[in-house]
Amino acid sequence: MAKVTAAKMTRRRWLRRLAVGVAGLLALVLIGYGWAWVSLDRSATARAMLWMDADVGDKARFPARLIPAGAVSSSLSRGVEIVPSTPTLVAAEAGEDFDGFLRHTDTLTFVVVHSDELVYERYFAGSSRQTLETSFSVAKSVVSTLVGIAIDEGAIGSVEDPVTDYVPELAERDPRFEQITLRHLLTMSSGLRYQEQELPLPWGDDIATYYGTDLREVAIDGAEIVRPPGQEWLYNNYNPLLLGLALERATSMSVSEYMASRLWQPLGAEQDASWSLDSEESGFEKMESGLNATAVDYARFGALYLHNGEWNGSQIVSADWIRAATAADTSTDPNASYQYFWWVDLARPGRFYGLGNYGQYLYVAPDTNTVIVRLGRDWGVDNGTWLATFHEIANSLR
């Protein structure tokens, strides 16, 4: 009887210890998440803990700066509607049309412009023509264009300027930054370190450059050189952050203000856009991903590239910049498929596209005078299938 009592007492002690341990662990978790909630405007780690992986809802989580449209919008007239076929690479369900394909691939909006006419326009899952959709890294293609405009105006000298001409603090930390030019940043060949870290571990260069609450500081203090510039292509979000700093300082304006006056209003955008900020206190645009606009206005931006930088009778950005930004060329950088923050469709010469996470696309086919915008909550299908889909649609419009 004494042995049974002793066994029961031992078991109770272990249960009490287990309960205390679980309670302590829960307390630590609650304290950790409580800290994260009150630190969202001060800590990238807190944001990563609570917001986890990026998604299209981030446009509502980050503060944003308005990019006002002008008083008059340019016209994209309504053309004869096309009826795209379900992509040949997709085993379509019985009777599924193209709208069905878009719906089941988590597409929010799909717009086709041919010869400056809207020939296909669809919205799903509550999206509409007035909805601002986040573009993720399609924003980089806009950053590139703003750099080109600043060069055209003389605010920036050329793509051969060292980044330290605009951000001299970098050279104070490491003199090798003087060898990194704006071209190296635009072509993702800067030689800067970039290491991604899978969540739930809330750190890494991708976490810092996406969730950082002071992205100027992240760019100046976090960028580290690991190889000479111009030798190796590496997709790297420090590059657009540094270009954003250069733009801000060269123009004495926020990137959003510069975009509104030099691009959005001359383009005749239908609707105000916005650019997500790192935080209210810092107020620096999320240069790598934070532009939010309507699908039709993204299409207008693509049409600008069809017209070699001219729109509404105004040369918004030089034709030379359009060619340099989108041509397959390895004479000045190591990757023919990527130029000034634009992807080059090497399988379809002359075509190029902006690409963002979860399948945000701005596809431009100059040979058929076509622009295609696809924005979605998720990829739905792989990159190759989307490119083949755009290819088929553009070819049908010859």
N, C-alpha and C positions, 0 to 999 in steps of 0.2 A: 504493500500500500504506500509506503514511504517512497519507493522507487517511482511509482506512477505519479505521485504528487510532485516529485522532483522533475520528472519529464515535462509535466504540465507547466511547471514554473519556468523551466528553460524555454519552452516553446513560447510562453507569454512574453518572456524577456525579448526574444528574437522578433516577435510580432511588434512589440513596442518600439524596438530599435528600427524596424523596417518602417513603421508608421512615422516615426520621427524623421527618418531619412527622406521618405517620400514628401512629407510636409516641408522639410527644408529645401528639397529640390524644387517643389512647386513655388515656394517663397522666392527662391532665386530667379526662377523663370518670370514670376510676376513682377519682381523688382526690375529685372532686365527689360521686360516689355514696357513696364511703366516708365523707365528711363528713356526708352526709345520713343514713346509717345510724346514726351515733353522735349525731346531733342531733335525732332524732325527738321527744324529749321537750322540746326547747328551741326548735324552729324550725318555723313554719308553712311556710316555703319548702321545708325538708327533707321535710316530710310530703307536700306537693303534688308534689314531684319523684318520690317513691317510691310514694305511694299513688295518685297521679293523680286521675282523676275519682272523685267519691263513688260508693259502691255499697252494697248491703245488707250486705256483709261488714265495713263500718266499725264495726258494733256490737262486733266482736271486736278491732278495732285500737285503739280508744280505751279508756282505763281507764273504769270505771263505778262508780256508787254504787248500792247496793241500795235498793229501795223495798219494804219487807216488806209482805206481805198480812196481814190480821188472822187471828185464830184461827178465825173462822167466815166462810165465803163465802156470799154471797147466791145464791139459786137462779135459774137460767135453765132452766126445765124444757124437756123435749123435746116439741115439738109435732108435728103431722102434717107429714111432709116434703113440700115443694113440688117441682115439676119445672119449673125455669125453661126458657124457650125460648131458643134461640140468638138473639142480638140481631138485630133486623131490619135494622140498619145494616151488618151483617157478612155478606158473601157466604160462607156456611158451606160447608165441603167436604162432599161427598156423605156423608150418613149421620152427620155430626158432631153430637153432642148438646152440651148446655151444659157438661158436664165437659170435653169435648174442646176447646171454645172457651177455657175457662179454662186448660187445659194448654198450648195453643199460644200463649197470650198471656203466658207467663212468670209466671202467677199462682202464688203460694205458698199462699195461703189465701183462702177466700171464705166468709163467714158471713152469714146472714140471720136476724134476730130479728124476730118479729111478735107483738105483744101479750105481750112478755116471754117468749116461747117460741122456742127454736131450731128453725127450720123448714128450714134448709139449712146444711150445714157440710162443707166439703171442704178437703183439704190435699194439696199436691203437692210433688214434688222434695225429699222428705226432711223437709218441715215436718210438724208435728203440733200437736195441741191444747196441748201443753206448751211449744212452741217460742216463745221471745221473738223477736218480729219488730220490726225498727226501723221507725219511723213517719215519719222525715224531718219535714216541716213540719206533720204532724198534731200534733206536739208543741206547736206554737204554740197550738192550740185548748185544750190542757191548761193552758198558761201563762195564757191568758186566764181560765180557770175559777179558777185559784189566785188571781189578782188579785181576781176577784169575791168569793171566800171571804174574802180578807184585808180587803176593804172591808166585807163583812157583819160581820166580827168587830171592826172598828174599828182594826185594825193599820194600814190605809191609809185616809186620809180619804175621798177620792172620785176619780173619773176626771179631775176638774178640777184636781187637785193638780199643780203644776209638778214635773217630774222632779227638779228641783234641791232639792226638799224632802227627797229621799232620796239624791241623789247631788250634793251641793253642789260637789264638785270641778269639775263641768262649768261652773258659773257663774264660777268663778275663771279658767277658760280662755277663756270667751266668755260675757258676760252675757246674750246672746240666748237661751241655753238656758233662762232663767227663763220664757220665753214658751211653751216646749214642755210640754204636759200629758201625763199618762198616757193620756188619750183619744187624743191625737195619735199616741202610740206604738202603741196598740192598733189604730188604724185605718190605720196605714201612711201617715199624712199629716204626719209630723214635720218635713219639710223638710230632712232630713239627706241628705248625699251618699251615693250607692251606685252604684259602677261595677263591673261584672263584667269579668273578664279570662279569655279562653279559655286553657286549658292548651294547650301545655306551658309558657307563661310563668307562673311560679309566684308571681304577686302580683296584687293587686287586692282590693277590699273583700270580694268573695265568698270569696276564699282566706283572708283574714285572719279573717273571722268564722266560717268553718267549720273551718279547720285550726289556728287560733291556739292557742298553748300557755298563754296567760294572757288569757282572754277578758274578765276585768274590766278589765285594762289596755287591751285592744283597744277596749272600749266607751268608756272614759273618755277615752283619748288619741286614738282614731281617728275618733270621730264628729265630723263637721264639718257646720255649717249652710250650706246653699246657697240656701235660699229661706224665706220666712215659713211657719210651721206652719199646717196646716188648708187650704191652697190646692190642693195637688196630691197625688194618690195615687201612691206609689212603693213597690213591694215591697222591703223593706229589712231585712236581718238585724241591723242595729244596734238596731232597736226592741225585739225580744225580749231582747237582751242587757241593755239598760238596764232593762227591766221585771224581769228576773231579779235585777239588783242591787238594785232597789227592794224586791222581795219579801224578799230575803235580809236586808236591813238593817231593814225594817219588822217582820219576824217574829223576828229574831235566830236564825234557823234556816237550814240549807241548803235549797234548793228541794226536794230529794228528801225530806228529813225532814218538811218542811211538807206535801208531797204525801201522804206515807205516813199522817200523822196526821189530816189534814183531808179527804182525798179517797179514797185507795186503800183504807184500812181501813174507813171508813164505807160505801164502795161495796160492800164484801164481795167484793173481787177474789179470784178463784180462786188466783192465783199471784203470787209476788213479781215485781215489775217491776225495771227498772234505768234509770238515766239516765247516758248517756255524759258523761264529763268532759273538760275541755280538756287536763289533764295531772294526774299524781299530785301534783305539787308545788302547783299552783294549786288544784285540786279544785273548780272551778266548772262547773256543769252547762252542756252545750251547749244553750242555751235555744232555739235556732232549729230544732233537728232531732233531739235525741239520746235521745228516750224509746223504750224497748224494752219490749214487753209482749206477751201472747198475744192472738190475734184475738178470743177470747170476752171477754176483759177490756176490750178496746177497745169491743166491742159493749155491755158494761155501761155504760161511760162515755157512749156515745151514748144509751142508754136513760135515763140520768139527765136528759138534755135533753128526751126525750119526756115525762118526768114533771115538767117545770118545776122541776128542781133537787131533787126529793124522791126518796129511795130507801130502802127498808128502814124506812119509818116515820120517817125523819130528813130534815130540810131541809138538804141539804149545801151548796147555794148558792141564793141567793134567786131566785124566779121573775122578779123585775124584772131581774136580771142576765141570765138566759136570754133574755128578750125583747130586751133592748138589744144583746146579743152577736150575735144572729142575724137581726134584722129588717132588711129593705131600707129604708134611711133616709139621706137626704142632708141632713138638717137640721143635723147636727153634724159631718159629714165629707163629702168630695167623691165617694165611690164607693159607690153603693147595693149593689153586688155583693160588697162586703167590709166586714165590721164588726169585731168584737173578735176578730181572728184566726180568724174563720170566713168561709167563702165562702157567699154567698147564691145559691140557684138561682133566678134571676129568671124563668126560663122556666117554672118550676113553683112558684108562689107558696106561701110557707110552709115550703119545704124548704131545707135548708142542709147544708154538708159541710166537714169538714176534708180538706185535700189536701196530700200530700207528694210529693217527687220520685220518679220512676219509677212513679207510679201507686198511691200509698198513699192509700186513701180511707176515711173514716168518714162515711157518707151517712145523714142523718136525715130521715125523711118523717113529720112529726107527723100529717098528714091520714089516713094509713093505719096509724099506730102501728108503723112499720117502721124498723129500723136495718140498714144493710148495711155490712159491712167487706170491703174488698178490699186485700190486700197482695201485692206481687210484686217480682220481680227487675228488671222493666222494664215499660214502659207496655203493650206488646203492641198496643194500639190507641190512638187519640187520645182526648183528654179528652172531647170531645163524644160519642164512642161509649160511653164508660163511663157518662157521665151519662144517656144515653138508655137504657142497659141497666138502671141503677138505677131509672130512671123506670118502665120496663116492669114490673120485678119488683114495685115498690111498688104500682103500679096494680092488679096482679093480686091483691093482698091486701086490696083494699077490702071 
